[in-house]
Amino acid sequence: MDIGFVWDESKYQIVVKKHNVKFYEVVSAFDDPNGFEAFDPLQHEERWLWVGKTYDDRLLIVVYTEQDLPLYRIITAYDAERSWLDEYYQR
């Protein structure tokens, strides 16, 4: 199944300003063959985290939902913290 991505424009603009993450970077992070998925248990809706490297070698955390499959609805994206870096490189 081909997966697509949607991102609310106003939320996207906030993420660009706050974290300097662009849409193409999020898409490229999902192409990372070493990337991995983790469940986000802290939310009221079912959310997932994707940890993956962009084509520019930037390790991102992408928070998304799968409620609109085959579209992933992107909630936010930001640079991975140290703990995620460690987990990524230990896999």
PDB file of N, CA, C and O in Angstrom:
ATOM      1  N   MET A   1       0.843  -1.181   0.000  1.00  0.00           N
ATOM      2  CA  MET A   1       0.000   0.000   0.000  1.00  0.00           C
ATOM      3  C   MET A   1       0.888   1.244   0.000  1.00  0.00           C
ATOM      4  O   MET A   1       1.807   1.352   0.812  1.00  0.00           O
ATOM      5  N   ASP A   2       0.621   2.165  -0.893  1.00  0.00           N
ATOM      6  CA  ASP A   2       1.337   3.432  -0.917  1.00  0.00           C
ATOM      7  C   ASP A   2       0.791   4.337   0.172  1.00  0.00           C
ATOM      8  O   ASP A   2      -0.420   4.437   0.370  1.00  0.00           O
ATOM      9  N   ILE A   3       1.700   4.992   0.870  1.00  0.00           N
ATOM     10  CA  ILE A   3       1.324   5.899   1.944  1.00  0.00           C
ATOM     11  C   ILE A   3       1.538   7.329   1.467  1.00  0.00           C
ATOM     12  O   ILE A   3       2.533   7.634   0.809  1.00  0.00           O
ATOM     13  N   GLY A   4       0.599   8.195   1.806  1.00  0.00           N
ATOM     14  CA  GLY A   4       0.731   9.615   1.531  1.00  0.00           C
ATOM     15  C   GLY A   4       0.747  10.378   2.846  1.00  0.00           C
ATOM     16  O   GLY A   4       0.535   9.805   3.915  1.00  0.00           O
ATOM     17  N   PHE A   5       0.998  11.660   2.757  1.00  0.00           N
ATOM     18  CA  PHE A   5       1.120  12.484   3.948  1.00  0.00           C
ATOM     19  C   PHE A   5       0.290  13.750   3.807  1.00  0.00           C
ATOM     20  O   PHE A   5       0.256  14.370   2.744  1.00  0.00           O
ATOM     21  N   VAL A   6      -0.379  14.125   4.890  1.00  0.00           N
ATOM     22  CA  VAL A   6      -1.088  15.397   4.948  1.00  0.00           C
ATOM     23  C   VAL A   6      -0.643  16.115   6.215  1.00  0.00           C
ATOM     24  O   VAL A   6      -0.316  15.491   7.225  1.00  0.00           O
ATOM     25  N   TRP A   7      -0.640  17.444   6.136  1.00  0.00           N
ATOM     26  CA  TRP A   7      -0.209  18.252   7.267  1.00  0.00           C
ATOM     27  C   TRP A   7      -1.023  19.529   7.236  1.00  0.00           C
ATOM     28  O   TRP A   7      -0.989  20.270   6.254  1.00  0.00           O
ATOM     29  N   ASP A   8      -1.752  19.787   8.304  1.00  0.00           N
ATOM     30  CA  ASP A   8      -2.533  21.010   8.410  1.00  0.00           C
ATOM     31  C   ASP A   8      -1.607  22.209   8.179  1.00  0.00           C
ATOM     32  O   ASP A   8      -0.555  22.319   8.810  1.00  0.00           O
ATOM     33  N   GLU A   9      -2.003  23.095   7.280  1.00  0.00           N
ATOM     34  CA  GLU A   9      -1.127  24.205   6.876  1.00  0.00           C
ATOM     35  C   GLU A   9      -0.719  25.092   8.051  1.00  0.00           C
ATOM     36  O   GLU A   9       0.443  25.490   8.143  1.00  0.00           O
ATOM     37  N   SER A  10      -1.642  25.406   8.940  1.00  0.00           N
ATOM     38  CA  SER A  10      -1.296  26.282  10.071  1.00  0.00           C
ATOM     39  C   SER A  10      -0.321  25.585  11.022  1.00  0.00           C
ATOM     40  O   SER A  10       0.600  26.222  11.533  1.00  0.00           O
ATOM     41  N   LYS A  11      -0.512  24.289  11.263  1.00  0.00           N
ATOM     42  CA  LYS A  11       0.422  23.545  12.114  1.00  0.00           C
ATOM     43  C   LYS A  11       1.781  23.418  11.431  1.00  0.00           C
ATOM     44  O   LYS A  11       2.824  23.494  12.080  1.00  0.00           O
ATOM     45  N   TYR A  12       1.755  23.224  10.125  1.00  0.00           N
ATOM     46  CA  TYR A  12       3.006  23.135   9.374  1.00  0.00           C
ATOM     47  C   TYR A  12       3.820  24.420   9.521  1.00  0.00           C
ATOM     48  O   TYR A  12       5.027  24.367   9.755  1.00  0.00           O
ATOM     49  N   GLN A  13       3.168  25.561   9.384  1.00  0.00           N
ATOM     50  CA  GLN A  13       3.875  26.838   9.501  1.00  0.00           C
ATOM     51  C   GLN A  13       4.482  27.021  10.891  1.00  0.00           C
ATOM     52  O   GLN A  13       5.572  27.578  11.024  1.00  0.00           O
ATOM     53  N   ILE A  14       3.788  26.559  11.916  1.00  0.00           N
ATOM     54  CA  ILE A  14       4.322  26.632  13.281  1.00  0.00           C
ATOM     55  C   ILE A  14       5.581  25.777  13.408  1.00  0.00           C
ATOM     56  O   ILE A  14       6.574  26.208  13.995  1.00  0.00           O
ATOM     57  N   VAL A  15       5.537  24.570  12.858  1.00  0.00           N
ATOM     58  CA  VAL A  15       6.690  23.666  12.936  1.00  0.00           C
ATOM     59  C   VAL A  15       7.873  24.222  12.148  1.00  0.00           C
ATOM     60  O   VAL A  15       9.018  24.099  12.583  1.00  0.00           O
ATOM     61  N   VAL A  16       7.610  24.823  11.005  1.00  0.00           N
ATOM     62  CA  VAL A  16       8.691  25.428  10.220  1.00  0.00           C
ATOM     63  C   VAL A  16       9.370  26.522  11.044  1.00  0.00           C
ATOM     64  O   VAL A  16      10.598  26.594  11.091  1.00  0.00           O
ATOM     65  N   LYS A  17       8.577  27.366  11.687  1.00  0.00           N
ATOM     66  CA  LYS A  17       9.151  28.455  12.495  1.00  0.00           C
ATOM     67  C   LYS A  17       9.854  27.937  13.744  1.00  0.00           C
ATOM     68  O   LYS A  17      10.959  28.375  14.066  1.00  0.00           O
ATOM     69  N   LYS A  18       9.217  27.010  14.443  1.00  0.00           N
ATOM     70  CA  LYS A  18       9.738  26.553  15.733  1.00  0.00           C
ATOM     71  C   LYS A  18      10.898  25.566  15.595  1.00  0.00           C
ATOM     72  O   LYS A  18      11.868  25.645  16.348  1.00  0.00           O
ATOM     73  N   HIS A  19      10.805  24.633  14.636  1.00  0.00           N
ATOM     74  CA  HIS A  19      11.793  23.560  14.528  1.00  0.00           C
ATOM     75  C   HIS A  19      12.566  23.558  13.210  1.00  0.00           C
ATOM     76  O   HIS A  19      13.494  22.769  13.033  1.00  0.00           O
ATOM     77  N   ASN A  20      12.185  24.436  12.290  1.00  0.00           N
ATOM     78  CA  ASN A  20      12.837  24.521  10.980  1.00  0.00           C
ATOM     79  C   ASN A  20      12.815  23.181  10.238  1.00  0.00           C
ATOM     80  O   ASN A  20      13.803  22.782   9.620  1.00  0.00           O
ATOM     81  N   VAL A  21      11.674  22.498  10.312  1.00  0.00           N
ATOM     82  CA  VAL A  21      11.498  21.223   9.611  1.00  0.00           C
ATOM     83  C   VAL A  21      10.547  21.444   8.446  1.00  0.00           C
ATOM     84  O   VAL A  21       9.448  21.972   8.619  1.00  0.00           O
ATOM     85  N   LYS A  22      10.973  21.040   7.273  1.00  0.00           N
ATOM     86  CA  LYS A  22      10.168  21.197   6.062  1.00  0.00           C
ATOM     87  C   LYS A  22       9.469  19.883   5.710  1.00  0.00           C
ATOM     88  O   LYS A  22       9.880  18.807   6.143  1.00  0.00           O
ATOM     89  N   PHE A  23       8.412  19.997   4.922  1.00  0.00           N
ATOM     90  CA  PHE A  23       7.609  18.833   4.543  1.00  0.00           C
ATOM     91  C   PHE A  23       8.450  17.772   3.840  1.00  0.00           C
ATOM     92  O   PHE A  23       8.322  16.584   4.137  1.00  0.00           O
ATOM     93  N   TYR A  24       9.310  18.190   2.911  1.00  0.00           N
ATOM     94  CA  TYR A  24      10.119  17.212   2.178  1.00  0.00           C
ATOM     95  C   TYR A  24      11.046  16.433   3.116  1.00  0.00           C
ATOM     96  O   TYR A  24      11.375  15.279   2.843  1.00  0.00           O
ATOM     97  N   GLU A  25      11.468  17.061   4.225  1.00  0.00           N
ATOM     98  CA  GLU A  25      12.322  16.356   5.178  1.00  0.00           C
ATOM     99  C   GLU A  25      11.548  15.251   5.896  1.00  0.00           C
ATOM    100  O   GLU A  25      12.070  14.160   6.124  1.00  0.00           O
ATOM    101  N   VAL A  26      10.299  15.547   6.246  1.00  0.00           N
ATOM    102  CA  VAL A  26       9.451  14.543   6.894  1.00  0.00           C
ATOM    103  C   VAL A  26       9.262  13.343   5.971  1.00  0.00           C
ATOM    104  O   VAL A  26       9.405  12.196   6.395  1.00  0.00           O
ATOM    105  N   VAL A  27       8.943  13.613   4.720  1.00  0.00           N
ATOM    106  CA  VAL A  27       8.741  12.529   3.756  1.00  0.00           C
ATOM    107  C   VAL A  27      10.024  11.709   3.610  1.00  0.00           C
ATOM    108  O   VAL A  27       9.973  10.480   3.567  1.00  0.00           O
ATOM    109  N   SER A  28      11.161  12.378   3.535  1.00  0.00           N
ATOM    110  CA  SER A  28      12.416  11.637   3.367  1.00  0.00           C
ATOM    111  C   SER A  28      12.764  10.821   4.611  1.00  0.00           C
ATOM    112  O   SER A  28      13.389   9.767   4.491  1.00  0.00           O
ATOM    113  N   ALA A  29      12.379  11.277   5.794  1.00  0.00           N
ATOM    114  CA  ALA A  29      12.639  10.506   7.020  1.00  0.00           C
ATOM    115  C   ALA A  29      11.908   9.167   6.985  1.00  0.00           C
ATOM    116  O   ALA A  29      12.422   8.169   7.490  1.00  0.00           O
ATOM    117  N   PHE A  30      10.715   9.138   6.394  1.00  0.00           N
ATOM    118  CA  PHE A  30       9.967   7.884   6.281  1.00  0.00           C
ATOM    119  C   PHE A  30      10.602   6.923   5.273  1.00  0.00           C
ATOM    120  O   PHE A  30      10.276   5.736   5.268  1.00  0.00           O
ATOM    121  N   ASP A  31      11.492   7.415   4.432  1.00  0.00           N
ATOM    122  CA  ASP A  31      12.205   6.549   3.484  1.00  0.00           C
ATOM    123  C   ASP A  31      13.429   5.879   4.103  1.00  0.00           C
ATOM    124  O   ASP A  31      14.046   5.018   3.476  1.00  0.00           O
ATOM    125  N   ASP A  32      13.780   6.264   5.315  1.00  0.00           N
ATOM    126  CA  ASP A  32      14.966   5.717   5.969  1.00  0.00           C
ATOM    127  C   ASP A  32      14.764   4.230   6.278  1.00  0.00           C
ATOM    128  O   ASP A  32      13.890   3.887   7.075  1.00  0.00           O
ATOM    129  N   PRO A  33      15.553   3.342   5.664  1.00  0.00           N
ATOM    130  CA  PRO A  33      15.383   1.908   5.918  1.00  0.00           C
ATOM    131  C   PRO A  33      15.731   1.512   7.354  1.00  0.00           C
ATOM    132  O   PRO A  33      15.334   0.439   7.809  1.00  0.00           O
ATOM    133  N   ASN A  34      16.463   2.358   8.069  1.00  0.00           N
ATOM    134  CA  ASN A  34      16.804   2.094   9.469  1.00  0.00           C
ATOM    135  C   ASN A  34      15.858   2.794  10.438  1.00  0.00           C
ATOM    136  O   ASN A  34      15.999   2.668  11.654  1.00  0.00           O
ATOM    137  N   GLY A  35      14.901   3.529   9.897  1.00  0.00           N
ATOM    138  CA  GLY A  35      13.941   4.214  10.752  1.00  0.00           C
ATOM    139  C   GLY A  35      13.053   3.217  11.482  1.00  0.00           C
ATOM    140  O   GLY A  35      12.933   2.057  11.087  1.00  0.00           O
ATOM    141  N   PHE A  36      12.436   3.694  12.550  1.00  0.00           N
ATOM    142  CA  PHE A  36      11.553   2.810  13.310  1.00  0.00           C
ATOM    143  C   PHE A  36      10.386   3.596  13.892  1.00  0.00           C
ATOM    144  O   PHE A  36      10.413   4.821  14.001  1.00  0.00           O
ATOM    145  N   GLU A  37       9.368   2.840  14.258  1.00  0.00           N
ATOM    146  CA  GLU A  37       8.118   3.397  14.754  1.00  0.00           C
ATOM    147  C   GLU A  37       7.984   3.086  16.244  1.00  0.00           C
ATOM    148  O   GLU A  37       8.398   2.023  16.708  1.00  0.00           O
ATOM    149  N   ALA A  38       7.403   4.023  16.982  1.00  0.00           N
ATOM    150  CA  ALA A  38       7.120   3.811  18.402  1.00  0.00           C
ATOM    151  C   ALA A  38       5.744   4.390  18.698  1.00  0.00           C
ATOM    152  O   ALA A  38       5.354   5.411  18.132  1.00  0.00           O
ATOM    153  N   PHE A  39       5.021   3.736  19.582  1.00  0.00           N
ATOM    154  CA  PHE A  39       3.699   4.214  19.979  1.00  0.00           C
ATOM    155  C   PHE A  39       3.863   5.361  20.962  1.00  0.00           C
ATOM    156  O   PHE A  39       4.743   5.318  21.822  1.00  0.00           O
ATOM    157  N   ASP A  40       3.028   6.387  20.846  1.00  0.00           N
ATOM    158  CA  ASP A  40       3.039   7.532  21.755  1.00  0.00           C
ATOM    159  C   ASP A  40       1.899   7.350  22.759  1.00  0.00           C
ATOM    160  O   ASP A  40       0.759   7.698  22.451  1.00  0.00           O
ATOM    161  N   PRO A  41       2.178   6.815  23.949  1.00  0.00           N
ATOM    162  CA  PRO A  41       1.109   6.474  24.896  1.00  0.00           C
ATOM    163  C   PRO A  41       0.546   7.663  25.661  1.00  0.00           C
ATOM    164  O   PRO A  41      -0.410   7.500  26.420  1.00  0.00           O
ATOM    165  N   LEU A  42       1.104   8.841  25.487  1.00  0.00           N
ATOM    166  CA  LEU A  42       0.713   9.979  26.310  1.00  0.00           C
ATOM    167  C   LEU A  42      -0.439  10.792  25.749  1.00  0.00           C
ATOM    168  O   LEU A  42      -0.828  11.792  26.353  1.00  0.00           O
ATOM    169  N   GLN A  43      -0.986  10.403  24.638  1.00  0.00           N
ATOM    170  CA  GLN A  43      -2.009  11.198  23.977  1.00  0.00           C
ATOM    171  C   GLN A  43      -3.383  10.553  24.088  1.00  0.00           C
ATOM    172  O   GLN A  43      -3.503   9.349  24.317  1.00  0.00           O
ATOM    173  N   HIS A  44      -4.417  11.373  23.921  1.00  0.00           N
ATOM    174  CA  HIS A  44      -5.796  10.875  23.981  1.00  0.00           C
ATOM    175  C   HIS A  44      -6.206  10.171  22.691  1.00  0.00           C
ATOM    176  O   HIS A  44      -7.168   9.403  22.679  1.00  0.00           O
ATOM    177  N   GLU A  45      -5.484  10.430  21.616  1.00  0.00           N
ATOM    178  CA  GLU A  45      -5.745   9.725  20.365  1.00  0.00           C
ATOM    179  C   GLU A  45      -4.548   8.830  20.064  1.00  0.00           C
ATOM    180  O   GLU A  45      -3.466   9.028  20.617  1.00  0.00           O
ATOM    181  N   GLU A  46      -4.736   7.862  19.202  1.00  0.00           N
ATOM    182  CA  GLU A  46      -3.641   6.961  18.861  1.00  0.00           C
ATOM    183  C   GLU A  46      -2.640   7.695  17.983  1.00  0.00           C
ATOM    184  O   GLU A  46      -2.915   8.002  16.823  1.00  0.00           O
ATOM    185  N   ARG A  47      -1.483   7.968  18.554  1.00  0.00           N
ATOM    186  CA  ARG A  47      -0.416   8.655  17.834  1.00  0.00           C
ATOM    187  C   ARG A  47       0.822   7.777  17.795  1.00  0.00           C
ATOM    188  O   ARG A  47       1.064   6.950  18.673  1.00  0.00           O
ATOM    189  N   TRP A  48       1.584   7.990  16.753  1.00  0.00           N
ATOM    190  CA  TRP A  48       2.812   7.240  16.554  1.00  0.00           C
ATOM    191  C   TRP A  48       3.971   8.200  16.367  1.00  0.00           C
ATOM    192  O   TRP A  48       3.792   9.341  15.939  1.00  0.00           O
ATOM    193  N   LEU A  49       5.159   7.721  16.693  1.00  0.00           N
ATOM    194  CA  LEU A  49       6.391   8.461  16.436  1.00  0.00           C
ATOM    195  C   LEU A  49       7.172   7.693  15.381  1.00  0.00           C
ATOM    196  O   LEU A  49       7.286   6.469  15.453  1.00  0.00           O
ATOM    197  N   TRP A  50       7.701   8.400  14.419  1.00  0.00           N
ATOM    198  CA  TRP A  50       8.630   7.800  13.468  1.00  0.00           C
ATOM    199  C   TRP A  50       9.986   8.450  13.714  1.00  0.00           C
ATOM    200  O   TRP A  50      10.096   9.675  13.754  1.00  0.00           O
ATOM    201  N   VAL A  51      11.002   7.635  13.876  1.00  0.00           N
ATOM    202  CA  VAL A  51      12.363   8.112  14.075  1.00  0.00           C
ATOM    203  C   VAL A  51      13.135   7.717  12.830  1.00  0.00           C
ATOM    204  O   VAL A  51      13.326   6.531  12.562  1.00  0.00           O
ATOM    205  N   GLY A  52      13.577   8.710  12.071  1.00  0.00           N
ATOM    206  CA  GLY A  52      14.272   8.405  10.830  1.00  0.00           C
ATOM    207  C   GLY A  52      15.143   9.551  10.359  1.00  0.00           C
ATOM    208  O   GLY A  52      14.925  10.710  10.711  1.00  0.00           O
ATOM    209  N   LYS A  53      16.132   9.202   9.555  1.00  0.00           N
ATOM    210  CA  LYS A  53      17.041  10.202   8.994  1.00  0.00           C
ATOM    211  C   LYS A  53      16.506  10.728   7.674  1.00  0.00           C
ATOM    212  O   LYS A  53      15.931   9.991   6.873  1.00  0.00           O
ATOM    213  N   THR A  54      16.708  12.011   7.474  1.00  0.00           N
ATOM    214  CA  THR A  54      16.339  12.639   6.213  1.00  0.00           C
ATOM    215  C   THR A  54      17.444  12.387   5.191  1.00  0.00           C
ATOM    216  O   THR A  54      18.505  11.860   5.527  1.00  0.00           O
ATOM    217  N   TYR A  55      17.187  12.766   3.956  1.00  0.00           N
ATOM    218  CA  TYR A  55      18.209  12.645   2.916  1.00  0.00           C
ATOM    219  C   TYR A  55      19.440  13.483   3.253  1.00  0.00           C
ATOM    220  O   TYR A  55      20.541  13.199   2.782  1.00  0.00           O
ATOM    221  N   ASP A  56      19.247  14.523   4.076  1.00  0.00           N
ATOM    222  CA  ASP A  56      20.351  15.396   4.480  1.00  0.00           C
ATOM    223  C   ASP A  56      20.997  14.941   5.786  1.00  0.00           C
ATOM    224  O   ASP A  56      21.755  15.696   6.395  1.00  0.00           O
ATOM    225  N   ASP A  57      20.703  13.706   6.225  1.00  0.00           N
ATOM    226  CA  ASP A  57      21.317  13.103   7.407  1.00  0.00           C
ATOM    227  C   ASP A  57      20.872  13.762   8.720  1.00  0.00           C
ATOM    228  O   ASP A  57      21.625  13.780   9.694  1.00  0.00           O
ATOM    229  N   ARG A  58      19.689  14.282   8.742  1.00  0.00           N
ATOM    230  CA  ARG A  58      19.113  14.898   9.942  1.00  0.00           C
ATOM    231  C   ARG A  58      18.157  13.888  10.573  1.00  0.00           C
ATOM    232  O   ARG A  58      17.229  13.422   9.912  1.00  0.00           O
ATOM    233  N   LEU A  59      18.370  13.547  11.838  1.00  0.00           N
ATOM    234  CA  LEU A  59      17.510  12.577  12.508  1.00  0.00           C
ATOM    235  C   LEU A  59      16.300  13.300  13.094  1.00  0.00           C
ATOM    236  O   LEU A  59      16.432  14.170  13.955  1.00  0.00           O
ATOM    237  N   LEU A  60      15.117  12.918  12.606  1.00  0.00           N
ATOM    238  CA  LEU A  60      13.874  13.565  13.026  1.00  0.00           C
ATOM    239  C   LEU A  60      12.981  12.618  13.808  1.00  0.00           C
ATOM    240  O   LEU A  60      13.008  11.401  13.623  1.00  0.00           O
ATOM    241  N   ILE A  61      12.192  13.216  14.684  1.00  0.00           N
ATOM    242  CA  ILE A  61      11.045  12.562  15.295  1.00  0.00           C
ATOM    243  C   ILE A  61       9.829  13.147  14.590  1.00  0.00           C
ATOM    244  O   ILE A  61       9.653  14.365  14.564  1.00  0.00           O
ATOM    245  N   VAL A  62       9.000  12.299  14.024  1.00  0.00           N
ATOM    246  CA  VAL A  62       7.773  12.740  13.361  1.00  0.00           C
ATOM    247  C   VAL A  62       6.601  12.133  14.126  1.00  0.00           C
ATOM    248  O   VAL A  62       6.511  10.914  14.272  1.00  0.00           O
ATOM    249  N   VAL A  63       5.712  12.983  14.608  1.00  0.00           N
ATOM    250  CA  VAL A  63       4.521  12.522  15.319  1.00  0.00           C
ATOM    251  C   VAL A  63       3.371  12.539  14.321  1.00  0.00           C
ATOM    252  O   VAL A  63       3.156  13.532  13.626  1.00  0.00           O
ATOM    253  N   TYR A  64       2.629  11.427  14.253  1.00  0.00           N
ATOM    254  CA  TYR A  64       1.568  11.323  13.251  1.00  0.00           C
ATOM    255  C   TYR A  64       0.471  10.379  13.722  1.00  0.00           C
ATOM    256  O   TYR A  64       0.635   9.648  14.699  1.00  0.00           O
ATOM    257  N   THR A  65      -0.643  10.410  13.014  1.00  0.00           N
ATOM    258  CA  THR A  65      -1.725   9.454  13.240  1.00  0.00           C
ATOM    259  C   THR A  65      -1.968   8.701  11.938  1.00  0.00           C
ATOM    260  O   THR A  65      -1.621   9.163  10.851  1.00  0.00           O
ATOM    261  N   GLU A  66      -2.572   7.536  12.084  1.00  0.00           N
ATOM    262  CA  GLU A  66      -2.905   6.706  10.924  1.00  0.00           C
ATOM    263  C   GLU A  66      -4.406   6.685  10.681  1.00  0.00           C
ATOM    264  O   GLU A  66      -4.894   5.800   9.978  1.00  0.00           O
ATOM    265  N   GLN A  67      -5.136   7.609  11.228  1.00  0.00           N
ATOM    266  CA  GLN A  67      -6.596   7.552  11.159  1.00  0.00           C
ATOM    267  C   GLN A  67      -7.149   7.744   9.762  1.00  0.00           C
ATOM    268  O   GLN A  67      -8.300   7.387   9.508  1.00  0.00           O
ATOM    269  N   ASP A  68      -6.382   8.285   8.867  1.00  0.00           N
ATOM    270  CA  ASP A  68      -6.859   8.558   7.513  1.00  0.00           C
ATOM    271  C   ASP A  68      -6.148   7.694   6.475  1.00  0.00           C
ATOM    272  O   ASP A  68      -5.923   8.147   5.353  1.00  0.00           O
ATOM    273  N   LEU A  69      -5.789   6.452   6.832  1.00  0.00           N
ATOM    274  CA  LEU A  69      -5.047   5.604   5.894  1.00  0.00           C
ATOM    275  C   LEU A  69      -5.730   5.533   4.539  1.00  0.00           C
ATOM    276  O   LEU A  69      -6.954   5.414   4.483  1.00  0.00           O
ATOM    277  N   PRO A  70      -4.986   5.603   3.450  1.00  0.00           N
ATOM    278  CA  PRO A  70      -3.539   5.470   3.356  1.00  0.00           C
ATOM    279  C   PRO A  70      -2.771   6.771   3.565  1.00  0.00           C
ATOM    280  O   PRO A  70      -1.621   6.880   3.140  1.00  0.00           O
ATOM    281  N   LEU A  71      -3.381   7.752   4.207  1.00  0.00           N
ATOM    282  CA  LEU A  71      -2.686   9.002   4.504  1.00  0.00           C
ATOM    283  C   LEU A  71      -2.260   9.033   5.963  1.00  0.00           C
ATOM    284  O   LEU A  71      -3.042   8.714   6.858  1.00  0.00           O
ATOM    285  N   TYR A  72      -1.013   9.422   6.192  1.00  0.00           N
ATOM    286  CA  TYR A  72      -0.557   9.711   7.547  1.00  0.00           C
ATOM    287  C   TYR A  72      -0.792  11.201   7.770  1.00  0.00           C
ATOM    288  O   TYR A  72      -0.376  12.030   6.960  1.00  0.00           O
ATOM    289  N   ARG A  73      -1.453  11.533   8.860  1.00  0.00           N
ATOM    290  CA  ARG A  73      -1.663  12.941   9.211  1.00  0.00           C
ATOM    291  C   ARG A  73      -0.525  13.352  10.136  1.00  0.00           C
ATOM    292  O   ARG A  73      -0.434  12.881  11.270  1.00  0.00           O
ATOM    293  N   ILE A  74       0.335  14.229   9.648  1.00  0.00           N
ATOM    294  CA  ILE A  74       1.484  14.685  10.420  1.00  0.00           C
ATOM    295  C   ILE A  74       1.000  15.694  11.455  1.00  0.00           C
ATOM    296  O   ILE A  74       0.241  16.611  11.141  1.00  0.00           O
ATOM    297  N   ILE A  75       1.449  15.512  12.689  1.00  0.00           N
ATOM    298  CA  ILE A  75       1.097  16.427  13.767  1.00  0.00           C
ATOM    299  C   ILE A  75       2.238  17.403  14.017  1.00  0.00           C
ATOM    300  O   ILE A  75       2.021  18.612  14.087  1.00  0.00           O
ATOM    301  N   THR A  76       3.450  16.879  14.151  1.00  0.00           N
ATOM    302  CA  THR A  76       4.619  17.725  14.340  1.00  0.00           C
ATOM    303  C   THR A  76       5.868  16.944  13.962  1.00  0.00           C
ATOM    304  O   THR A  76       5.816  15.734  13.746  1.00  0.00           O
ATOM    305  N   ALA A  77       6.980  17.643  13.885  1.00  0.00           N
ATOM    306  CA  ALA A  77       8.271  17.021  13.601  1.00  0.00           C
ATOM    307  C   ALA A  77       9.357  17.905  14.194  1.00  0.00           C
ATOM    308  O   ALA A  77       9.257  19.132  14.188  1.00  0.00           O
ATOM    309  N   TYR A  78      10.392  17.260  14.704  1.00  0.00           N
ATOM    310  CA  TYR A  78      11.476  18.005  15.346  1.00  0.00           C
ATOM    311  C   TYR A  78      12.729  17.134  15.383  1.00  0.00           C
ATOM    312  O   TYR A  78      12.669  15.925  15.158  1.00  0.00           O
ATOM    313  N   ASP A  79      13.871  17.773  15.672  1.00  0.00           N
ATOM    314  CA  ASP A  79      15.127  17.037  15.770  1.00  0.00           C
ATOM    315  C   ASP A  79      15.077  16.074  16.952  1.00  0.00           C
ATOM    316  O   ASP A  79      14.542  16.398  18.013  1.00  0.00           O
ATOM    317  N   ALA A  80      15.642  14.890  16.750  1.00  0.00           N
ATOM    318  CA  ALA A  80      15.640  13.854  17.783  1.00  0.00           C
ATOM    319  C   ALA A  80      16.496  14.270  18.977  1.00  0.00           C
ATOM    320  O   ALA A  80      17.579  14.835  18.821  1.00  0.00           O
ATOM    321  N   GLU A  81      15.983  13.976  20.172  1.00  0.00           N
ATOM    322  CA  GLU A  81      16.750  14.199  21.390  1.00  0.00           C
ATOM    323  C   GLU A  81      17.793  13.092  21.541  1.00  0.00           C
ATOM    324  O   GLU A  81      17.772  12.099  20.814  1.00  0.00           O
ATOM    325  N   ARG A  82      18.687  13.275  22.478  1.00  0.00           N
ATOM    326  CA  ARG A  82      19.807  12.350  22.687  1.00  0.00           C
ATOM    327  C   ARG A  82      19.344  10.899  22.868  1.00  0.00           C
ATOM    328  O   ARG A  82      19.934   9.984  22.293  1.00  0.00           O
ATOM    329  N   SER A  83      18.298  10.689  23.660  1.00  0.00           N
ATOM    330  CA  SER A  83      17.847   9.314  23.919  1.00  0.00           C
ATOM    331  C   SER A  83      17.413   8.618  22.629  1.00  0.00           C
ATOM    332  O   SER A  83      17.653   7.423  22.459  1.00  0.00           O
ATOM    333  N   TRP A  84      16.772   9.364  21.717  1.00  0.00           N
ATOM    334  CA  TRP A  84      16.361   8.780  20.436  1.00  0.00           C
ATOM    335  C   TRP A  84      17.569   8.542  19.538  1.00  0.00           C
ATOM    336  O   TRP A  84      17.611   7.559  18.798  1.00  0.00           O
ATOM    337  N   LEU A  85      18.552   9.440  19.601  1.00  0.00           N
ATOM    338  CA  LEU A  85      19.787   9.220  18.840  1.00  0.00           C
ATOM    339  C   LEU A  85      20.441   7.913  19.271  1.00  0.00           C
ATOM    340  O   LEU A  85      20.842   7.102  18.436  1.00  0.00           O
ATOM    341  N   ASP A  86      20.544   7.718  20.579  1.00  0.00           N
ATOM    342  CA  ASP A  86      21.155   6.493  21.094  1.00  0.00           C
ATOM    343  C   ASP A  86      20.394   5.260  20.627  1.00  0.00           C
ATOM    344  O   ASP A  86      21.001   4.290  20.173  1.00  0.00           O
ATOM    345  N   GLU A  87      19.065   5.293  20.737  1.00  0.00           N
ATOM    346  CA  GLU A  87      18.271   4.136  20.318  1.00  0.00           C
ATOM    347  C   GLU A  87      18.411   3.876  18.821  1.00  0.00           C
ATOM    348  O   GLU A  87      18.507   2.727  18.391  1.00  0.00           O
ATOM    349  N   TYR A  88      18.422   4.942  18.034  1.00  0.00           N
ATOM    350  CA  TYR A  88      18.554   4.793  16.582  1.00  0.00           C
ATOM    351  C   TYR A  88      19.863   4.081  16.233  1.00  0.00           C
ATOM    352  O   TYR A  88      19.869   3.150  15.427  1.00  0.00           O
ATOM    353  N   TYR A  89      20.955   4.513  16.833  1.00  0.00           N
ATOM    354  CA  TYR A  89      22.260   3.954  16.470  1.00  0.00           C
ATOM    355  C   TYR A  89      22.536   2.594  17.107  1.00  0.00           C
ATOM    356  O   TYR A  89      23.449   1.888  16.679  1.00  0.00           O
ATOM    357  N   GLN A  90      21.762   2.218  18.122  1.00  0.00           N
ATOM    358  CA  GLN A  90      21.929   0.897  18.730  1.00  0.00           C
ATOM    359  C   GLN A  90      21.173  -0.183  17.969  1.00  0.00           C
ATOM    360  O   GLN A  90      21.399  -1.371  18.200  1.00  0.00           O
ATOM    361  N   ARG A  91      20.299   0.199  17.085  1.00  0.00           N
ATOM    362  CA  ARG A  91      19.518  -0.791  16.325  1.00  0.00           C
ATOM    363  C   ARG A  91      20.342  -1.374  15.199  1.00  0.00           C
ATOM    364  O   ARG A  91      19.855  -2.222  14.452  1.00  0.00           O
TER     365      ARG A  91
END
